[in-house]
């Protein structure tokens, strides 16, 4: 068995990501996803449970054609959405060709500091004697490639659904940087102001001391 893990950070709130999750296909990065069909959808104990069937292309290298020549593979996707805890968990697995290569994938979407973290892990197995390691290695590379496509496609849909979100983030970032620069500038001026205040106080003290000495001398001469 081979295990893969990736973490993706989306600069969107959990509510936005959860809304876009159901609309992420089609997108420019999802040409490998052919169809998607919702089989079951129901609410239990305040959670939304959904089962979908996806059909994806599954091209294989030349050496893999001896094992199967299918151009696509069916994927079952089960998901659990909890709006109170703000969690979205998915579990996907391929239906056919499980002896050749089985991929069990889980993804958890959680919110952290106004952003959404997607923690993805996959377990890849193969029962083909003598080729198990090569097939699992191929599965790992395919998993990494699909993760990049998924993230790019998801961000594309998020940007279309929430076009003003990133602009707002950029504006807030600009204002924050400006405020930080202003604070640093004021901080840089503090030492200079303190030095001028010390010099002024010292001058006043020296002047007062000189005047006091003059008055003392004058009083001594008169007496």
C-alpha positions in Angstrom: 0.0 0.0 0.0 1.2 3.5 -0.8 -0.1 6.6 1.0 -0.1 10.2 -0.3 -1.0 13.4 1.5 -1.4 17.0 0.3 -2.6 20.2 1.8 -4.3 23.0 -0.2 -5.1 26.5 1.2 -8.0 28.3 -0.4 -8.2 32.1 0.3 -11.9 31.8 0.7 -14.1 31.2 3.7 -15.5 27.8 4.5 -19.0 28.8 3.5 -17.8 29.9 0.1 -15.8 26.7 -0.5 -18.7 24.6 0.7 -21.0 26.4 -1.8 -18.6 26.1 -4.6 -17.9 22.4 -4.0 -21.1 21.4 -5.7 -20.4 23.5 -8.7 -16.8 22.8 -9.3 -17.4 20.9 -12.6 -16.9 21.8 -15.4 -13.9 24.0 -15.3 -10.8 24.4 -17.5 -8.8 22.0 -15.4 -11.4 19.2 -15.3 -11.3 17.8 -18.8 -10.6 14.4 -17.2 -14.0 14.5 -15.5 -16.6 13.3 -18.0 -19.9 13.1 -16.0 -21.2 13.6 -12.4 -24.6 12.3 -11.1 -26.1 12.7 -7.7 -27.5 9.4 -6.5 -28.5 10.2 -2.9 -28.9 13.4 -0.9 -30.4 13.7 2.5 -30.2 15.6 5.8 -29.6 13.5 8.9 -29.1 15.1 12.4 -28.4 18.5 10.8 -25.8 17.1 8.4 -26.0 16.9 4.6 -25.1 13.5 3.2 -24.5 13.1 -0.5 -23.5 10.2 -2.8 -22.4 10.9 -6.3 -21.0 8.9 -9.2 -18.3 10.5 -11.3 -16.9 9.2 -14.6 -13.3 10.2 -15.3 -10.8 9.4 -18.1 -8.0 7.1 -17.0 -5.2 7.0 -19.6 -2.5 4.6 -18.7 1.1 4.2 -19.8 2.0 1.6 -22.5 3.1 -1.0 -20.1 -0.3 -0.7 -18.3 -2.4 -1.5 -21.4 -1.7 -5.2 -21.0 -3.8 -5.1 -17.8 -6.8 -3.0 -19.0 -7.8 -0.8 -21.9 -10.7 1.1 -20.4 -10.8 4.7 -21.4 -12.7 5.8 -18.2 -13.3 4.7 -14.7 -16.3 5.2 -12.4 -15.8 6.9 -9.0 -18.1 6.9 -6.0 -18.0 10.1 -3.9 -19.6 10.1 -0.4 -19.6 13.4 1.4 -20.7 14.7 4.8 -21.3 18.4 5.4 -21.7 19.8 8.9 -22.7 23.5 8.8 -22.5 23.9 12.6 -18.9 22.7 12.9 -18.0 24.0 9.5 -16.5 20.7 8.2 -16.9 19.0 4.9 -15.5 15.5 4.5 -15.5 13.4 1.3 -14.5 9.9 0.6 -14.0 8.6 -2.9 -13.1 5.2 -4.3 -13.0 3.6 -7.8 -15.6 1.0 -8.6 -14.0 -1.1 -11.3 -10.5 -2.4 -11.8 -9.9 -2.6 -8.0 -7.6 -5.6 -8.3 -5.4 -3.7 -10.7 -5.3 -0.4 -8.8 -7.6 0.7 -5.9 -7.5 4.3 -4.8 -9.3 5.3 -1.6 -9.2 9.1 -1.1 -10.4 11.3 1.8 -10.6 15.1 1.9 -11.4 17.3 4.8 -12.2 21.0 4.4 -11.9 23.1 7.5 -11.7 26.8 8.2 -8.7 28.5 9.7 -8.2 32.3 10.1 -10.8 33.1 7.4 -9.3 30.6 4.9 -10.2 27.0 4.1 -7.7 24.2 4.5 -8.2 21.1 2.4 -6.4 18.1 3.8 -6.3 15.3 1.3 -4.9 11.7 1.7 -5.1 8.7 -0.6 -4.3 5.0 -0.1 -3.3 3.2 -3.3 -3.1 -0.6 -3.5 -2.6 -3.1 -6.3 -3.0 -6.9 -6.5 -1.1 -7.5 -9.7 1.7 -9.8 -9.0 5.1 -8.6 -10.1 3.8 -5.2 -11.1 2.3 -4.0 -7.8 5.1 -1.5 -7.0 5.1 0.0 -10.5 1.3 0.4 -10.6 1.3 2.0 -7.1 4.1 4.4 -8.2 2.0 5.3 -11.2 -1.0 5.9 -9.0 1.0 8.2 -6.7 2.0 10.4 -9.6 -1.5 10.4 -11.0 -2.8 11.4 -7.6 -0.4 14.4 -7.3 -1.3 15.5 -10.9 -5.0 15.3 -10.2 -4.6 17.2 -6.9 -3.0 20.1 -8.8 -5.8 20.0 -11.4 -8.5 19.9 -8.7 -7.0 22.9 -6.8 -6.7 25.0 -10.0 -10.2 24.1 -11.1 -11.6 24.8 -7.7 -9.9 28.2 -7.5 -11.3 29.0 -11.0 -14.9 28.3 -9.9 -14.4 30.2 -6.6 -13.1 33.3 -8.5 -16.2 33.2 -10.8 -18.7 32.7 -7.9 -17.1 35.3 -5.6 -15.4 37.9 -8.0 -15.2 40.6 -5.3 -13.7 38.4 -2.6 -10.0 38.5 -3.8 -10.3 42.2 -4.6 -11.4 42.8 -1.0 -8.5 40.7 0.3 -6.1 42.7 -1.8 -7.5 46.0 -0.6 -7.3 44.9 3.1 -3.8 43.7 2.5 -2.8 47.0 1.0 -4.4 49.0 3.8 -2.7 46.7 6.4 0.7 47.2 4.7 0.2 50.9 4.6 -0.8 51.0 8.3 2.2 48.9 9.1 4.5 51.2 7.2 3.0 54.3 8.9 3.4 52.7 12.3 7.0 51.9 11.5 7.6 55.4 10.3 6.1 56.9 13.5 8.2 54.5 15.5 11.4 55.5 13.6 10.6 59.2 14.5 10.2 58.5 18.2 13.9 58.3 19.0 14.6 61.6 17.2 11.7 63.3 19.1 13.0 62.0 22.4 16.5 63.2 21.6 15.2 66.7 20.7 13.2 66.8 23.9 16.3 65.8 26.0 18.4 68.4 24.3 15.7 71.1 24.9 15.4 70.1 28.6 19.1 70.2 29.0 19.4 73.7 27.4 16.6 75.0 29.7 18.4 73.5 32.7 21.7 75.0 31.8 20.2 78.4 31.2 18.3 78.4 34.5 21.5 77.3 36.3 23.5 80.1 34.7 20.8 82.7 35.7 20.8 81.4 39.2 24.5 81.8 39.5 24.4 85.4 38.2 21.8 86.3 40.8 23.8 84.7 43.6 26.9 86.7 42.6 25.0 89.9 42.4 23.5 89.4 45.8 26.9 88.6 47.3 28.4 91.8 45.8 25.7 94.0 47.2 26.1 92.6 50.7 
